[in-house]
């Protein structure tokens, strides 16, 4: 009886260790995948904003709508990861400062 109990304990320990290891490997990958999805959503929203600005103008209604969409995606990333992706700079920001990013875009457009 003791041998069977030991075998069950050993099998249980091996299974627990294996599942724990799998969890440590899977969680970081999932987190990275989610970060990538957030990054792609922001890049897509920024591209749509850039297109609306080129087609309709910086202060057009279409550009304002796309700017709201972009800010919503940035807010979503911020809520999930406490960071947001800037496709123009190709980097993550750790401060909730995308309004300053918009001001930079206005300054850039005014000088061209």
DACORGI-V852368 format. One record per pair of residues at least 24 apart in sequence whose ideal C-beta (glycine too) atoms are under 7 Angstrom apart, sorted by the first residue. I is the first residue (numbers start at 1). J is the second residue. Records with the same first field share a line. If there is no record, write none. Layout:
I=J ; J
This chain:
35=81
38=77 ; 80 ; 81 ; 85
39=85
41=73
42=73 ; 74 ; 77 ; 84 ; 85 ; 87
43=85 ; 87
45=69 ; 70 ; 73
46=70 ; 87
58=109
67=102
71=98
74=98
